[in-house]
């Protein structure tokens, strides 16, 4: 009997990885998925927190993809290991703080390690030549295979016909003629293939799932590092960069001011590790204060909090400031008025 070959598929939750795994399943390959958790994925965080996003699916798209494919998915936490990829990328960053090429090398290397430990034959990804400006160019795709150690055990089913033969093709484990020659940034071929396979309601084909590709998020991350004088971060930092208005009036403090009830509720969980402020005389936002403020800074923080609440037009607003030690200070302030000043302080 012919031995059934086994492939581990990098499943991001996007359309391309869904299709790549399906193409292999159609050829009789045993496929299991692997999803690496870095902490920077968009889905499942802001969509679940903000009321304005309540219509968006509250789902893990990698799990959804695995369910549609009927395969087992292994979710692996790489938060700590990933720090070195983000802080010291050999190949640098993309347009923002996205170390895409180093990230892909790292994940394929981890997948190779998993494949060897679990007796799998090769690795598949949903990469397409020319689709991503940093990690999916003709000249950079070999870097992923070489530096990860995967070499010709890395198969990209959606664009394999544009690339040299891989081990699974040479050995006849997969039929190269049934692979594809997709290229470029357009997604119409993938969407057509999805329709052919009967896939609907998949994640937005062109939407990246990583916050590090987002300009606004990247600026907040750089600001965080600069304010601390180092590039360390923890999961709480990652999460809080995703919510609220980030306002830095000076080098001593930053305020994170919630924008709606959903963010208010989420930020409540951080009140024990940050000084927090809220208006007690008028409805308004919760604000977390990061830093070492002076008394004058605390007054200014209270004015900013008052500015974003229902008392923004009042002559005076009472704001409570609660320290992590449990001390409470009641501040009576006039809401900060000049909008252009606030805009200049926005991170």
LINNORRA-V785620 format. One record per backbone hydrogen bond with DSSP energy under -1.0 kcal/mol. NH is the residue of the N-H (numbers start at 1). CO is the residue of the C=O. Records with the same first field share a line. If there is no record, write none. Layout:
# LINNORRA-V785620
NH->CO  CO
This chain:
# LINNORRA-V785620
7->30
8->122
9->32
10->124
11->34
18->14
19->15
20->16
21->17
22->18
23->19
24->20
25->21
26->22
28->25
29->24
30->5
32->7
33->72
34->9
35->74
37->76
42->209
45->42
49->45
50->46
53->50
54->51
56->53
59->57
64->60
65->61
66->62
67->63
68->64
69->65
70->66
71->66
74->33
76->35
78->37
82->78
86->82
87->83
88->84
92->89
94->98
100->98
103->99
104->100
105->101
106->102
107->103
108->104
109->105
110->106
111->107
112->108
113->109
114->110
115->111
116->112
117->113
118->114
120->115
121->6
122->6
123->153
124->8
125->155
130->136
131->128
141->137
144->140
145->141
146->142
147->143
148->144
151->145
153->150
154->151
155->123
159->156
161->180
162->159
163->160
167->152
170->166
171->167
173->168
174->168
178->175
179->176
180->157
182->158
184->129
191->187
192->188
193->189
194->190
195->191
196->192
197->193
199->194
207->204
211->40
213->210
214->211
218->214
219->215
220->216
221->217
222->218
223->219
224->220
225->221
226->222
227->223
228->224
229->225
230->225
238->234
239->235
240->236
241->237
242->239
243->240
245->257
247->255
248->345
254->290
255->247
256->288
257->245
258->286
264->260
265->261
266->262
267->263
268->264
269->266
270->267
271->268
273->270
276->322
277->287
278->320
280->318
281->318
287->277
288->256
289->275
290->254
292->252
298->294
299->295
300->296
301->297
302->298
303->299
304->300
305->301
306->302
307->303
308->304
309->306
310->283
312->309
314->311
317->333
319->331
320->278
321->329
322->276
323->327
326->323
329->321
331->319
333->317
336->303
342->338
343->339
344->340
345->341
347->246
